[in-house]
């Protein structure tokens, strides 16, 4: 869609979203790490899938994400996020 189809307010909202996309991905990743501490079973696998997507958005290498998933230790992911930001 062309930029003219959005109101000025909508354009600003979209602009701010893209400016803060890294911060949003980081916040979601931190929330998912917290959920990993609390869950087990199938739900844990779903959280890992979502966390992997957020880690990709933050620029973590796919092989490192695979390694984190195989270890299945949220404390390692938390430490990585802390070191990144």
Phi and psi restraints in degrees (value plus and minus 20) as a CYANA .aco file:
   2 UNK   PHI     -93.6   -53.6
   2 UNK   PSI     134.0   174.0
   3 UNK   PHI     -82.7   -42.7
   3 UNK   PSI     -46.7    -6.7
   4 UNK   PHI     -88.6   -48.6
   4 UNK   PSI     -39.2     0.8
   5 UNK   PHI     -97.7   -57.7
   5 UNK   PSI     -29.2    10.8
   6 UNK   PHI    -123.6   -83.6
   6 UNK   PSI     124.8   164.8
   7 UNK   PHI     -90.5   -50.5
   7 UNK   PSI     147.5   187.5
   8 UNK   PHI     -79.7   -39.7
   8 UNK   PSI     -61.7   -21.7
   9 UNK   PHI     -81.6   -41.6
   9 UNK   PSI     -66.3   -26.3
  10 UNK   PHI     -83.8   -43.8
  10 UNK   PSI     -58.8   -18.8
  11 UNK   PHI     -81.0   -41.0
  11 UNK   PSI     -61.6   -21.6
  12 UNK   PHI     -86.9   -46.9
  12 UNK   PSI     -59.2   -19.2
  13 UNK   PHI     -82.9   -42.9
  13 UNK   PSI     -66.1   -26.1
  14 UNK   PHI     -81.9   -41.9
  14 UNK   PSI     -63.2   -23.2
  15 UNK   PHI     -81.0   -41.0
  15 UNK   PSI     -66.0   -26.0
  16 UNK   PHI     -84.7   -44.7
  16 UNK   PSI     -56.4   -16.4
  17 UNK   PHI     -79.5   -39.5
  17 UNK   PSI     -69.2   -29.2
  18 UNK   PHI     -89.2   -49.2
  18 UNK   PSI     -50.0   -10.0
  19 UNK   PHI     -88.2   -48.2
  19 UNK   PSI     -52.0   -12.0
  20 UNK   PHI    -127.0   -87.0
  20 UNK   PSI      -2.2    37.8
  21 UNK   PHI     -80.7   -40.7
  21 UNK   PSI     -58.4   -18.4
  22 UNK   PHI     -84.5   -44.5
  22 UNK   PSI     -63.1   -23.1
  23 UNK   PHI     -84.4   -44.4
  23 UNK   PSI     -57.3   -17.3
  24 UNK   PHI     -86.0   -46.0
  24 UNK   PSI     -65.3   -25.3
  25 UNK   PHI     -82.9   -42.9
  25 UNK   PSI     -59.9   -19.9
  26 UNK   PHI     -83.4   -43.4
  26 UNK   PSI     -65.4   -25.4
  27 UNK   PHI     -82.4   -42.4
  27 UNK   PSI     -63.6   -23.6
  28 UNK   PHI     -83.7   -43.7
  28 UNK   PSI     -60.8   -20.8
  29 UNK   PHI     -82.6   -42.6
  29 UNK   PSI     -62.2   -22.2
  30 UNK   PHI     -83.5   -43.5
  30 UNK   PSI     -60.7   -20.7
  31 UNK   PHI     -84.9   -44.9
  31 UNK   PSI     -58.1   -18.1
  32 UNK   PHI     -89.9   -49.9
  32 UNK   PSI     -53.9   -13.9
  33 UNK   PHI     -82.8   -42.8
  33 UNK   PSI     -61.4   -21.4
  34 UNK   PHI     -80.9   -40.9
  34 UNK   PSI     -62.7   -22.7
  35 UNK   PHI     -85.1   -45.1
  35 UNK   PSI     -53.4   -13.4
  36 UNK   PHI     -81.2   -41.2
  36 UNK   PSI     -57.0   -17.0
  37 UNK   PHI     -82.4   -42.4
  37 UNK   PSI     -48.4    -8.4
  38 UNK   PHI    -122.0   -82.0
  38 UNK   PSI     -30.8     9.2
  39 UNK   PHI    -136.5   -96.5
  39 UNK   PSI     143.5   183.5
  40 UNK   PHI    -162.8  -122.8
  40 UNK   PSI     145.9   185.9
  41 UNK   PHI      54.6    94.6
  41 UNK   PSI    -163.6  -123.6
  42 UNK   PHI     -84.1   -44.1
  42 UNK   PSI     -56.3   -16.3
  43 UNK   PHI     -83.6   -43.6
  43 UNK   PSI     -56.1   -16.1
  44 UNK   PHI     -82.4   -42.4
  44 UNK   PSI     -59.9   -19.9
  45 UNK   PHI     -83.2   -43.2
  45 UNK   PSI     -60.5   -20.5
  46 UNK   PHI     -84.7   -44.7
  46 UNK   PSI     -59.0   -19.0
  47 UNK   PHI     -85.9   -45.9
  47 UNK   PSI     -60.1   -20.1
  48 UNK   PHI     -81.7   -41.7
  48 UNK   PSI     -59.4   -19.4
  49 UNK   PHI     -82.8   -42.8
  49 UNK   PSI     -66.3   -26.3
  50 UNK   PHI     -85.8   -45.8
  50 UNK   PSI     -60.1   -20.1
  51 UNK   PHI     -83.9   -43.9
  51 UNK   PSI     -59.6   -19.6
  52 UNK   PHI     -81.2   -41.2
  52 UNK   PSI     -60.9   -20.9
  53 UNK   PHI     -83.4   -43.4
  53 UNK   PSI     -62.3   -22.3
  54 UNK   PHI     -88.4   -48.4
  54 UNK   PSI     -56.5   -16.5
  55 UNK   PHI     -85.6   -45.6
  55 UNK   PSI     -56.4   -16.4
  56 UNK   PHI     -82.0   -42.0
  56 UNK   PSI     -61.9   -21.9
  57 UNK   PHI     -82.7   -42.7
  57 UNK   PSI     -49.7    -9.7
  58 UNK   PHI    -104.7   -64.7
  58 UNK   PSI     -23.8    16.2
  59 UNK   PHI      73.2   113.2
  59 UNK   PSI      -3.4    36.6
  60 UNK   PHI     -97.5   -57.5
  60 UNK   PSI     117.2   157.2
  61 UNK   PHI     -85.4   -45.4
  61 UNK   PSI     122.8   162.8
  62 UNK   PHI     -77.5   -37.5
  62 UNK   PSI     -57.1   -17.1
  63 UNK   PHI     -88.4   -48.4
  63 UNK   PSI     -53.1   -13.1
  64 UNK   PHI     -89.8   -49.8
  64 UNK   PSI     -57.6   -17.6
  65 UNK   PHI     -83.9   -43.9
  65 UNK   PSI     -63.3   -23.3
  66 UNK   PHI     -81.6   -41.6
  66 UNK   PSI     -59.8   -19.8
  67 UNK   PHI     -85.1   -45.1
  67 UNK   PSI     -62.3   -22.3
  68 UNK   PHI     -82.3   -42.3
  68 UNK   PSI     -61.6   -21.6
  69 UNK   PHI     -85.1   -45.1
  69 UNK   PSI     -60.2   -20.2
  70 UNK   PHI     -87.9   -47.9
  70 UNK   PSI     -54.0   -14.0
  71 UNK   PHI     -91.9   -51.9
  71 UNK   PSI     -53.3   -13.3
  72 UNK   PHI      34.7    74.7
  72 UNK   PSI      24.0    64.0
  73 UNK   PHI    -142.3  -102.3
  73 UNK   PSI      88.7   128.7
  74 UNK   PHI     -82.7   -42.7
  74 UNK   PSI     -46.8    -6.8
  75 UNK   PHI     -85.5   -45.5
  75 UNK   PSI     -50.8   -10.8
  76 UNK   PHI     -89.2   -49.2
  76 UNK   PSI     -61.2   -21.2
  77 UNK   PHI     -85.8   -45.8
  77 UNK   PSI     -61.6   -21.6
  78 UNK   PHI     -81.1   -41.1
  78 UNK   PSI     -61.4   -21.4
  79 UNK   PHI     -85.0   -45.0
  79 UNK   PSI     -61.4   -21.4
  80 UNK   PHI     -80.3   -40.3
  80 UNK   PSI     -65.9   -25.9
  81 UNK   PHI     -83.6   -43.6
  81 UNK   PSI     -57.8   -17.8
  82 UNK   PHI     -86.0   -46.0
  82 UNK   PSI     -60.0   -20.0
  83 UNK   PHI     -89.7   -49.7
  83 UNK   PSI     -53.6   -13.6
  84 UNK   PHI     -89.2   -49.2
  84 UNK   PSI     -57.5   -17.5
